[in-house]
């Protein structure tokens, strides 16, 4: 059986420090598109899902090749919502549609230095340690 590994990108509109950071241009494209492109190029993920409350981010993400199967609820889009709550919401959505997956990887959208080799190292580590999930940091993979 093929492993299903899901990448979940939490990308809300309301950044306080850098307005519109998820779609600011980086090397000529919205920064979230750069992250989605790298995830696709890695060939690790069976699905790349963006969880967002923004129609602009959703449109950009779809154009880059990610799925946006829902609009994130307002209750999960404020300054106090944990990333784990957002990832759990997406995992519940996948479970509700009977999509079976082995692993979920949270990848932050503003991640210009993300390396495919780090994703592969993280995947190897999660399998070796038998963990349920990982979070991908800004420069390298951070394992919980």
C-alpha positions in Angstrom: 0.0 0.0 0.0 1.3 3.5 -0.9 1.9 5.8 2.0 -0.2 8.9 2.0 1.7 11.9 3.4 -0.1 15.2 3.6 1.5 18.6 3.7 -0.6 21.2 5.5 0.2 24.9 5.0 -1.5 27.2 7.6 -1.8 30.6 5.9 -4.1 33.1 7.4 -4.5 36.7 6.2 -4.1 38.5 9.5 -0.4 38.7 10.1 0.4 41.6 12.5 4.1 42.0 11.9 4.2 41.8 8.1 0.9 42.6 6.3 0.2 40.2 3.5 3.4 38.2 4.1 2.0 35.0 2.6 1.6 36.5 -0.8 4.5 39.0 -0.9 6.7 38.5 -3.9 9.9 36.4 -3.5 11.9 35.8 -6.6 9.0 37.1 -8.7 6.3 34.9 -7.3 4.1 34.9 -4.1 6.2 33.4 -1.3 3.5 30.8 -0.6 3.8 29.7 -4.3 7.5 29.1 -3.8 6.8 26.8 -0.8 4.1 24.9 -2.7 6.4 24.5 -5.7 9.1 22.9 -3.5 6.6 20.6 -1.8 5.4 19.4 -5.2 8.9 19.0 -6.5 9.8 16.9 -3.5 7.3 14.2 -4.7 6.9 13.3 -1.0 3.3 14.4 -0.5 0.1 12.7 -1.7 -1.8 16.0 -1.0 -0.7 19.6 -0.4 -3.4 21.4 1.5 -3.6 25.1 2.3 -5.7 26.1 5.3 -6.6 29.7 4.9 -9.3 32.3 5.8 -8.3 34.5 2.8 -9.8 34.3 -0.7 -6.6 35.8 -2.1 -4.4 33.2 -0.5 -6.7 30.5 -1.6 -6.6 31.7 -5.2 -2.8 32.0 -5.2 -2.5 28.5 -3.6 -4.8 26.9 -6.2 -2.9 28.5 -9.0 0.4 27.1 -7.6 -1.1 23.6 -7.4 -2.2 23.2 -3.8 -5.6 22.1 -2.7 -7.9 24.4 -0.8 -10.8 22.2 0.0 -12.3 24.5 2.7 -12.1 28.1 4.0 -10.7 28.1 7.5 -13.3 29.0 10.1 -13.0 32.5 11.7 -12.7 30.8 15.1 -9.4 29.3 13.9 -8.1 32.5 12.3 -7.4 34.8 15.2 -4.1 35.8 16.9 -4.7 33.2 19.7 -5.3 30.1 17.7 -2.5 27.5 17.9 -1.0 26.0 14.8 -1.8 22.6 16.2 -5.5 23.5 16.3 -5.3 24.5 12.6 -3.6 21.3 11.7 -6.1 19.2 13.7 -8.9 20.9 11.9 -7.5 19.9 8.6 -6.8 16.4 9.8 -10.4 16.1 10.9 -11.6 17.4 7.5 -9.5 14.6 5.8 -10.9 12.0 8.2 -14.4 13.2 7.6 -14.0 12.6 3.9 -12.5 9.2 4.7 -9.1 10.1 3.3 -6.5 7.8 5.0 -3.1 9.2 5.6 0.0 8.0 7.4 1.7 11.3 8.2 1.0 15.0 8.3 3.7 17.6 7.9 3.0 21.3 8.8 4.9 23.5 6.5 4.8 27.3 7.1 4.1 29.3 4.0 6.8 31.9 4.5 9.6 29.5 4.1 12.0 30.7 1.3 14.9 28.6 2.5 13.0 25.3 2.7 15.1 22.5 1.2 13.7 19.3 -0.3 16.6 17.5 1.4 15.3 18.7 4.8 11.9 17.4 4.0 13.3 14.0 3.2 15.4 14.0 6.4 12.3 14.9 8.4 10.4 12.1 6.7 13.1 9.6 7.5 13.2 10.7 11.1 9.4 10.6 11.6 9.4 7.0 10.3 12.4 6.0 12.4 11.0 7.5 15.6 7.4 6.4 14.8 6.1 9.9 15.5 2.6 11.1 14.3 3.5 14.5 12.9 6.3 17.0 12.3 6.5 20.7 11.8 8.8 22.2 9.2 10.7 25.2 10.4 11.9 28.3 8.5 15.3 26.9 7.7 15.2 23.2 8.5 12.9 20.5 9.7 11.9 20.8 13.3 10.7 17.5 14.8 8.3 17.3 17.7 
